[in-house]
């Protein structure tokens, strides 16, 4: 390792570099901590639930999406220095399972708002878009630079799968029940985190304005990870709230339809 940048090494050496400071340390640790925090929140949330397996499925699917993606993202940031071929293999896994994560989040955050069948149909549509993205990812070649704006477009399109139920639920709760929190508030937090993370990632902020200052930490990719970590881990307490409000939500919809 020279000046925080690694080159070559075995899988074990790269794995052990998790405990040294280099330009991917923060990216690897934010992903790991997100998975650990997600596991804590998941088990803490579901330990208090008394529900059917069907109502449990959104919690489980959200957790599976995060747990599948997290280790692969961490692996990409640790092993990418080994060779262009290894880096490309892990890059494909990372990007593919971001799309899987978004599809899982679509089902999880649609279920208590749209109901089972509508959420399944919406998830299938998002899954089809994700499959198209996976085909594009599969075509990536070693040393091929990523078009950050195209990547963000692909991820952003599938992210709409859970933005739509979040925003619709927030607006409906405000109109039908006169509530701004947590429904609309959480929607704004998630949207704000993702839009801010996407903006700093696409524009290479702040490192493009301060060359050399943010080589090891604080650069755009780090910030994007932190914003996404914050947004995704809102899911578990939010889903618990939606579960607790399912009867009130059904009544609000019935009352709105009767007007």
N, C-alpha and C positions, 0 to 999 in steps of 0.2 A: 504494500500500500504506500503510495507517495502522494502527499498533500491531500489525503482523504479520498483518493481515487484508487480503486483496486483493478488488477488485471490478472487474469488467469486464476489458478488455484484449483484444488479438488473440491468436491461437494462438501466434505467435512470442514475444510479450511474456510470455505465461504459461509457455512452454517455457523461456525465459531466466530466469524466476523460480526455476527449479531451483537457481540459483547465488546466491540471496539467502535470507535467513532470514524465513520466514513460517510460518503455522500448519500448512501442508501440506508443508513442506520435508522433515521427517523421514519422513513417510509415503511421499513420492515416492522418497526415497533408499533407504529400507529395501527397497522393492520392487525398485528397480534393482540394489541390491547383492545381493539374493537371487538375481536372475536371473544376475548376473555370477558369483557364487559357485557357483551351480548349474551353470553352463556349465563352470567350471574343474573342479569335482568330477566332472561327467559325462565330460569328455574325459580327465581323469586316470584315472578308473576304467576306462573302456572301452578305453583304450590298452593296458591289461594283460590284456584278455580275449582268449581264443582259443576262441570258441564259435560255435554255429550262429546263423543269423539269428533263429530262433525263441527261443532263449535270450537273444538280444540285445534282443528286443522289449520286455521290461519296463523296461530302462534307457532305451530310446528313447522309449517312451510316457510315462514319468515326466518326462523332459526336455522333451518336446513340451508337456505340460500346463503345466509351469512357464513355459516360454518363450512360450506363447500368452497366458497370464494376466498375466504381469508387466508388459509394456508397456501393456496396457489399464488395469491398476490404476494405474500411474504416470500415464497420461493423465488418468484421472478426477481424481486428486488435484491435477494441474496445471491442468486446464481447467475445473473445476467453478465457478470464480468468474466465468466469462464471461457466462453467462445461465442462467436456470432450464432452458431447453430444452436447451442444450449440456450442462449438468450432468446432466440426466436421461438423455441419450443415453449419456454415458460411465458413469454409474452402472449402467445396464442392462448395458452391456458388461462392467463389472467383476464384477457379481454373477453374470451368466451364465457367465463363464469361471472363476469360483470353482467352480461346479458341474461344469464341464468338467474342471477340474483334479482335483477329487475323484474323478470317474469314471476319469480316467487313473491316478490313484494307486491306485484299487481294483484295476485290472488288474495294475499293476506289483507291488504288494505281495501279491497273491494267487498269482501265477504259480508261484513256487518252493515255495509251501506247498500249494496246492490242485491244482496241475497245470493243463494248458492248458484242457481242456474245462470243468472245474468253475470255473476262474477266468473264462472267457468267459461262462458262465451267470450267475455272481455279478455280473460287471461289467454285463451286460445288465439285471439287476434294479435295480442302482444307477443305471444310465443312465436307466431308466424313471422313477425317483424324481426324478432331476435334470431330466428333461424337464418334469415337473409343476412343478418350481420355476422353470424357465425361463419357462413360461407365466405364472406369477404375476409374475415380474420384468417381462415384456413389458407387463403391464397398469399398471405404475407411471406416474404422471403427474407433470409438472413441479410442483415445490413440495410434492409429497406427502411428508410425513415418513415416514421408515423406522421401522417397529416393530422395534426391535433384538432383542427376544426372538423374534419370528416369523422374522426373518432368521437368527438363530442356530439356531433349530429346523430350518429348511430346510437350512442348511449342515451342521448337526450330523447330520441324517439321512443325507445322502450321505457324510459323513465316516465313518460306521459301515462303509461299504464297505471301507475299509482298516483301521479299528480292529479289525474282526472277525478277519481273518487275522493281524494283528500280535499280538493277545492270544492267539488260539488257538495260534499258533506258539510264543509265549513260554511258555505254560502247558505245552504238550506237550513242549517241550525240557526244561523243568524236571522233568516227571514221567518222561519216557522216557529222557532222557540225563543227568539230574542237573545241567543247566547253567542258571544264572540270567543269564549274560551271553554274548553280547550280546542274545539273542532277547527275554527278558523285560525286560531293562534298557532296550532301545530302545523297546519297547512302552510302558513306564512314562514314559520321557522324552517320547515323542510325545503320549501322553494327558495328561501333566502340563502340557506346553506349551499344548496346545489348550484344556484345561479352564481353565487360569489365564487365557489370553488371552480366552476367551469370558466368563469371570467379570468381568474388569476392563472389557471392552467393554460388557457388558449393564448393569453397575452404575455406569458413568461414573466409575470410580475411577482416579486420585485427585482429579481436578479438581472433583468435586462437593463435596469436603471442604476444598479449598483454592482458592477462586475467585480467578482472575487469576494464580495462580502457574504453572500449567502451560498457559498459552495457546499458547505456541510449541512446546514440546517436553515429552515426558514424560506426556502425557495418555493416556487409555485406548486410543484408536485407535492411537497410536504403539506402546504396549506390546503390543497385540494383534498388530501387524505383526511386531514383534521375536520374539515367541513363535512365531508361525507360520513365520517365516523359519528359526528354529532347528530346528523340527520337520521341515520339509520337506527341508532339506538333509542330514538324517540318512539320507535314502533311498538315495543313491548308494553310500556305503560299505557300508550294510546289505545292499543288493541284491548287491553284490560278494561279501559274506560268504555270503549264501544260495546264490549260484551255486557257490561253492567247497565248500559243504556238501551239495550236492544228493544225492550218493550216500549219505552218512551219514544224511541225513534219510529217504531211502527205506528204508534198513536199519532205522532206528529205528521207522518206521511198520510195517514187516513184522514186527519183533520184538514190537511192542505188540499187533498183531493176532493173533499166535501165542500170546500169553499166555492 
